[in-house]
Amino acid sequence: MPTEFAEIIFEKIKELPLEQQREVLQFIERLATEDIQSSGTIWEEIREIVKDVPNEVWEQLPRDGSLNVDHYLYGAPKK
């Protein structure tokens, strides 16, 4: 089945102008790079996502969030 997809994609790309073919190639290369870069552990992914969050934002989060998750999500009474 993957070969069928590749053949369909190849046929469609051949019909595009050269500049658009270059754009498709760049897109595919970017996808391949993202797959390689995102192959880290879940903790590495989390660190990457939160690394630019300012300390002021972290300080605004409730300190009892894990204990009172139902309160913060659904309005249940705090424990």
N, C-alpha and C positions, 0 to 999 in steps of 0.2 A: 504494500500500500504506500509506503513512503516514496517509492520510485515513481508511482503514479503522480503524486503531488509534485515531485521534482520536475517531471516531464511537463505537467500543466503549467507550472511556474515558468519553466524555461521557454515554452511556447509564447506565453504572455509577454515575457521580457523581451523576446526577439522582436516583437511588434512595436516596442517603445522607441522613441528617438534616443540617440546616443546619450544625451545629457541625462535623461530620466533613467537610463540603464546605469549610469554612474551613481545616481542617487540611490537606486535600489541596492547596488553593491555596497555603498557606504552604510546603508541601513542594515544590511545583513552582517557586515563586519562589526557594526556597533552592537548588534544583538549577540553575536558570538563573544565579544569582549565582556558584555554584561554578565553572560552566563559564567564565564571564567571568574570574574571578580566576585560574583555573589555566591561562590561555592564555599564560603567560610562557615563557621559554626553559627548557631542562632545568636549566641552572645556577641560575636563579632558584628553580626548584622544589627543587633540592637544598639551596640556602641556607636556604630556608624550613623544610625538614624538620629540618635539623641545627642551626638557630640556638639552640635551647634545650638542647643537649647540653652539660653542664658540662665544663670543661677537664680535670677529673680523669678523666673517661671517655675522652677523647681520649688522655690520657697513658698509659692502660693498653693501648692498642692496640699491636700489634707494629710496630716501625719498618721491618721488612723484609717486610711483608705482601705487597707486590706481587711481590717476588722469590721468596718462599717460599710462595706461595698454595697450592700442592699439599701442602706440609707442614701448613699450618694447616687445610686442608679435609679432607685424606685421610690425613694421617700419613706422607707420603712423607719421605725424608731431606731435611734442609735443604741448600741449595746453598751 
